Amino acid sequence: MRVLAALSGGVDSAVAAARAVEAGHDVVGVHMALSRNRDQFRTGSRGCCSIEDAGDARRAADVLGIPYYVWDLSEKFEQTVVADFLSEYAAGRTPNPCVRCNEHIKFATLLDKALALGFDAVCTGHYARIVTHEDGSRELHRAVDAAKDQSYVLAVMGPERLARSMFPLGDVASKDEVRAEAAARGLSVSSKPDSYDICFVADGDMKGFLRERLGSQPGPIVDTSGEVLGEHDGAYAYTVGQRRGLAIGRPAPDGQPRYVLSIEPVRNTVVVGSRTELAVDVVEGHECVWFTQVPAPDDDVEVQVRAHGTPVAARVEHGDAERLRVRVRGELAGVAAGQSIVVYRGSQVLGQATVARAVRD
């Protein structure tokens, strides 16, 4: 097959491309330039998409002996991922930019360009497994290494794009195994630190990034009775379930910590309360993506609402292309609108949706 390997400049994508070459595929490497001012993006262990990363990607391609190109996707990235990030926080929701990047950039723009150029598949360094059956049907599963599993952020891609994707690292036991393989192959990125946080927040200060883009918007922090406890500089800087950084200055009457229960953008108000008030047992979502038939209401499944969150037992009360309603059977708290909710059966990804609301029924 003709395979386009996405080379981020990190060790994972380099080893994934190497495995694709070793498997006999005709591989071409491409680095996605996601910022016009790439020196402003993080370097080293702080993120990806920097000039440093482009150089590392080029050197990996040279070692592998494959052609290498840089594609400027910065305009698309700004219009979709960054714009969505800002608008969601401004609306009081909590987006996951990695999910949006996989949806709009890696498995939409990149894959569409690859297919238009005659490639058969896109290869990435994501940690997830693809199980292929005799009839050619494919399933998305968790990676063998649970600590690195990225099936949660990949669930938005859908079955059509899964059919054109390759994840060679899904079966590795640990990141140490990947680093050892990179070193054995002579790849200089073998000891490069992992990237963290949000790549387009240059210094890691997300609150500062939001304030710079959205401006200062002071407002009250109140409890569930409406009593004003403090003031914030922008409700957009808070998320449901947050405990630290509330700057209230005085404890609750019972001495227990307070948590963010909701953000009300119209009133520019942050509402706080006890941890018990965060608990929900019904989650509703929209913009659904399904890899299989929607589970029946009596099917036992699990749901996950954070990239590395704990799966919780649940049942799907309703699910179609437009709407999802899940009843949780375990403990689930701090679910924010805008997050992804992913439905699993064991290791298999069944589908996902964007959280619209989460309530105690």
Legacy VTK file of the C-alpha trace (Angstrom):
# vtk DataFile Version 3.0
C-alpha trace
ASCII
DATASET POLYDATA
POINTS 361 float
0.000 0.000 0.000
0.958 3.641 -0.461
1.033 5.053 3.059
1.340 8.664 4.211
3.073 8.719 7.603
2.331 11.744 9.803
5.661 12.681 11.420
5.179 14.993 14.382
8.866 15.044 15.288
8.379 12.736 18.245
9.491 9.192 18.892
6.032 7.606 18.523
5.345 8.787 14.967
8.916 7.958 13.918
8.680 4.355 15.116
5.180 3.992 13.626
6.553 5.100 10.238
9.503 2.721 10.621
7.142 -0.187 11.239
5.126 0.760 8.150
8.328 0.753 6.063
9.383 -2.583 7.555
5.968 -4.043 6.684
6.725 -3.389 3.012
4.535 -0.351 2.406
5.499 2.515 0.104
5.808 5.219 2.775
6.051 9.004 2.449
6.531 11.204 5.528
4.743 14.504 6.096
5.002 17.035 8.920
1.982 19.246 9.573
2.849 22.918 10.103
0.033 24.110 12.349
1.188 27.661 13.081
2.413 30.498 10.860
4.682 31.550 13.743
5.959 28.153 14.735
8.738 29.523 16.925
5.938 30.581 19.289
4.858 26.974 19.782
6.490 24.891 22.474
9.749 23.104 22.063
11.367 20.145 23.771
9.080 18.406 26.224
6.434 21.117 26.306
4.450 20.344 23.178
4.644 19.737 19.458
4.491 21.628 16.150
7.639 23.727 16.687
10.493 24.350 14.243
12.517 21.941 16.395
9.919 19.231 15.789
9.973 19.775 12.017
13.744 19.261 12.051
13.420 16.091 14.124
10.780 14.780 11.711
13.039 15.459 8.720
15.965 13.642 10.352
13.735 10.640 11.123
12.629 10.495 7.472
16.282 10.626 6.365
17.158 7.666 8.616
14.179 5.700 7.287
15.047 6.592 3.697
11.602 7.934 2.848
10.543 11.150 1.078
9.615 13.990 3.426
7.345 17.000 3.018
5.931 19.775 5.177
2.275 20.683 4.676
1.033 24.069 5.840
-2.249 23.375 7.638
-1.991 26.425 9.891
-5.023 28.239 8.487
-7.248 25.183 8.855
-5.899 24.568 12.367
-6.628 28.148 13.454
-10.117 28.139 11.909
-11.170 24.831 13.432
-9.179 23.718 16.483
-8.168 27.081 17.979
-11.427 28.860 17.073
-13.464 25.990 18.535
-11.332 26.032 21.702
-12.000 29.739 22.251
-15.706 29.690 21.395
-16.380 26.679 23.607
-14.702 28.219 26.661
-16.487 31.531 25.982
-19.775 29.609 26.020
-19.016 28.001 29.393
-18.098 24.604 27.990
-14.889 22.547 28.260
-13.510 21.447 24.873
-10.801 18.878 24.184
-8.538 20.348 21.473
-6.854 16.974 20.830
-10.240 15.502 19.881
-10.937 18.420 17.533
-7.449 18.143 16.015
-7.968 14.456 15.286
-11.414 15.214 13.860
-10.594 18.215 11.659
-6.865 17.948 10.943
-5.382 14.458 11.210
-8.352 12.394 10.058
-10.158 14.905 7.855
-7.865 17.423 6.164
-4.736 15.232 6.223
-6.535 12.033 5.233
-8.579 13.752 2.511
-5.409 15.249 0.986
-3.692 11.867 1.207
-6.511 10.071 -0.615
-6.643 12.803 -3.276
-2.932 12.223 -3.907
-3.434 8.473 -4.349
-2.394 7.196 -0.920
-4.261 4.219 0.512
-3.911 5.033 4.208
-2.529 7.427 6.809
-0.161 6.088 9.485
0.198 7.822 12.850
1.895 7.166 16.187
-1.346 7.015 18.172
-1.673 4.299 20.799
-4.769 2.355 19.741
-5.506 -0.979 18.083
-7.427 -1.789 14.929
-8.984 -5.268 14.850
-9.766 -6.452 11.312
-12.191 -9.319 10.720
-12.271 -11.815 7.843
-15.016 -9.846 6.102
-12.833 -6.734 6.120
-14.786 -4.915 8.829
-12.704 -3.026 11.377
-13.039 -2.204 15.047
-11.260 0.448 17.103
-9.879 -0.874 20.418
-7.845 0.385 23.338
-4.080 0.050 23.096
-2.312 -2.759 24.949
-0.530 -0.113 27.052
-3.431 1.303 29.074
-1.295 4.186 30.358
-0.740 5.471 26.811
-4.095 4.504 25.294
-5.478 7.197 22.961
-8.667 5.514 21.770
-10.672 8.168 23.643
-9.436 11.030 21.440
-9.656 8.872 18.300
-13.296 7.872 18.778
-14.447 10.934 16.835
-12.901 9.656 13.589
-15.720 7.239 12.685
-15.650 3.944 10.757
-14.997 5.398 7.279
-11.771 7.083 8.373
-10.786 4.111 10.513
-10.809 2.038 7.318
-8.002 4.240 5.962
-5.878 4.453 9.114
-2.899 2.597 10.555
-1.806 2.597 14.219
1.331 0.419 14.379
1.964 1.130 18.076
-1.296 -0.262 19.407
0.247 -3.564 20.414
3.384 -2.321 22.218
3.643 -3.092 25.906
5.067 0.267 27.009
6.638 3.534 25.878
9.994 2.133 26.967
9.637 -0.490 24.258
9.077 2.239 21.662
12.121 4.201 22.827
14.296 1.084 22.752
13.134 0.307 19.225
13.847 3.877 18.119
17.362 3.688 19.536
17.973 0.354 17.821
16.872 1.889 14.511
19.219 4.837 14.941
16.479 7.423 15.387
17.780 10.442 17.313
14.342 11.095 18.848
14.614 7.931 20.960
15.297 9.954 24.106
13.196 13.011 23.249
10.822 13.904 26.134
7.091 13.380 25.686
4.935 16.348 24.755
2.357 17.615 27.217
-0.567 19.994 27.493
-1.967 22.062 24.617
0.426 22.647 21.721
-0.859 26.108 20.762
-0.609 27.549 24.292
3.018 28.610 23.984
3.978 28.929 27.657
1.523 26.450 29.187
-0.541 29.243 30.770
-4.005 28.369 29.464
-5.764 30.950 31.646
-3.417 33.628 30.318
-4.002 32.478 26.737
-7.766 32.710 27.180
-7.524 36.132 28.815
-5.345 37.412 25.958
-7.810 36.199 23.328
-11.102 36.808 25.162
-10.203 39.763 27.384
-10.775 40.407 31.080
-14.402 39.786 32.094
-14.768 40.131 35.894
-17.770 38.534 37.526
-18.993 36.845 40.723
-18.274 33.424 42.194
-21.371 32.282 44.071
-22.631 29.240 45.972
-25.846 27.399 45.136
-27.867 29.779 47.299
-26.590 32.755 45.311
-24.312 34.150 48.010
-21.317 35.918 46.498
-18.094 34.309 47.735
-15.525 35.995 45.505
-14.766 37.383 42.068
-13.222 35.936 38.934
-11.516 37.623 35.983
-13.345 35.555 33.372
-15.769 32.659 33.771
-14.218 31.097 30.669
-11.114 30.203 32.732
-13.031 27.690 34.894
-14.324 24.216 34.268
-16.807 21.938 36.026
-15.108 19.890 38.734
-12.271 22.373 39.259
-11.069 22.706 42.839
-7.819 24.663 42.719
-7.468 28.312 41.840
-10.924 29.440 42.947
-9.446 32.254 45.081
-12.521 32.420 47.296
-10.533 33.183 50.429
-12.740 31.384 52.946
-13.752 27.747 53.438
-17.252 26.317 53.262
-19.230 26.268 56.540
-18.535 22.555 56.924
-14.835 23.069 56.196
-14.929 20.937 53.048
-13.367 22.057 49.748
-15.508 23.756 47.138
-15.672 22.727 43.488
-16.968 24.403 40.353
-20.483 23.090 39.709
-21.379 25.168 36.664
-20.372 28.131 34.533
-23.119 30.529 33.496
-21.753 32.651 30.627
-24.871 34.821 30.224
-24.619 36.003 33.844
-20.811 35.664 33.736
-21.082 33.671 36.958
-19.183 30.701 38.369
-21.217 28.507 40.742
-19.391 26.433 43.352
-20.458 23.771 45.828
-19.551 20.482 47.494
-18.118 17.411 45.826
-21.357 15.479 46.368
-23.143 18.062 44.223
-20.883 17.167 41.300
-22.238 13.614 41.054
-24.356 12.793 37.976
-26.131 9.690 36.781
-27.424 10.820 33.370
-25.257 12.210 30.574
-26.723 13.518 27.329
-24.714 14.181 24.189
-25.024 15.273 20.573
-22.909 15.133 17.387
-22.734 11.347 17.751
-20.336 9.030 15.925
-20.939 5.277 15.941
-18.600 2.463 14.869
-21.193 -0.252 15.489
-24.908 -0.606 15.993
-26.094 1.457 18.940
-26.148 -0.720 22.078
-29.584 -1.820 23.260
-30.862 -0.327 26.547
-30.255 -3.618 28.340
-26.636 -3.966 27.106
-23.885 -3.452 29.660
-21.313 -0.929 28.446
-18.835 1.521 29.932
-18.409 5.229 29.344
-15.394 7.488 29.717
-15.525 11.293 29.854
-11.809 12.164 30.066
-8.806 11.097 28.020
-7.306 9.142 30.919
-10.401 8.905 33.066
-11.732 5.776 34.717
-14.386 3.914 32.678
-17.749 3.744 34.437
-20.464 1.114 33.995
-23.490 2.453 32.120
-26.391 1.704 29.785
-27.386 3.577 26.647
-31.015 4.638 27.030
-31.080 6.323 23.624
-28.601 6.647 20.797
-28.727 7.697 17.154
-26.823 9.990 14.803
-28.080 13.093 16.584
-28.513 12.316 20.262
-27.131 10.120 23.035
-28.553 9.539 26.501
-26.579 7.397 28.915
-27.541 6.291 32.410
-24.485 5.778 34.578
-24.424 2.800 36.928
-21.245 3.756 38.749
-19.807 6.906 40.295
-19.318 9.776 37.865
-18.667 13.394 38.850
-17.498 16.663 37.351
-18.784 16.110 33.829
-18.614 19.312 31.778
-20.521 20.215 28.631
-18.161 20.168 25.656
-16.232 17.098 26.778
-16.367 13.879 24.767
-18.208 10.892 26.148
-16.958 7.635 24.630
-18.885 4.374 24.858
-16.883 1.137 25.219
-17.636 -2.558 25.411
-14.524 -3.980 27.005
-11.635 -2.619 24.948
-13.790 -1.874 21.889
-14.898 1.664 21.058
-18.594 1.618 20.152
-19.173 5.332 19.657
-18.838 8.812 21.054
-20.665 12.117 21.423
-20.050 15.634 22.680
-21.534 16.166 26.142
-24.511 18.537 26.061
-25.446 18.221 29.731
-24.965 15.966 32.750
-27.520 15.822 35.560
-28.501 14.070 38.758
-31.786 12.439 37.762
LINES 1 362
361 0 1 2 3 4 5 6 7 8 9 10 11 12 13 14 15 16 17 18 19 20 21 22 23 24 25 26 27 28 29 30 31 32 33 34 35 36 37 38 39 40 41 42 43 44 45 46 47 48 49 50 51 52 53 54 55 56 57 58 59 60 61 62 63 64 65 66 67 68 69 70 71 72 73 74 75 76 77 78 79 80 81 82 83 84 85 86 87 88 89 90 91 92 93 94 95 96 97 98 99 100 101 102 103 104 105 106 107 108 109 110 111 112 113 114 115 116 117 118 119 120 121 122 123 124 125 126 127 128 129 130 131 132 133 134 135 136 137 138 139 140 141 142 143 144 145 146 147 148 149 150 151 152 153 154 155 156 157 158 159 160 161 162 163 164 165 166 167 168 169 170 171 172 173 174 175 176 177 178 179 180 181 182 183 184 185 186 187 188 189 190 191 192 193 194 195 196 197 198 199 200 201 202 203 204 205 206 207 208 209 210 211 212 213 214 215 216 217 218 219 220 221 222 223 224 225 226 227 228 229 230 231 232 233 234 235 236 237 238 239 240 241 242 243 244 245 246 247 248 249 250 251 252 253 254 255 256 257 258 259 260 261 262 263 264 265 266 267 268 269 270 271 272 273 274 275 276 277 278 279 280 281 282 283 284 285 286 287 288 289 290 291 292 293 294 295 296 297 298 299 300 301 302 303 304 305 306 307 308 309 310 311 312 313 314 315 316 317 318 319 320 321 322 323 324 325 326 327 328 329 330 331 332 333 334 335 336 337 338 339 340 341 342 343 344 345 346 347 348 349 350 351 352 353 354 355 356 357 358 359 360
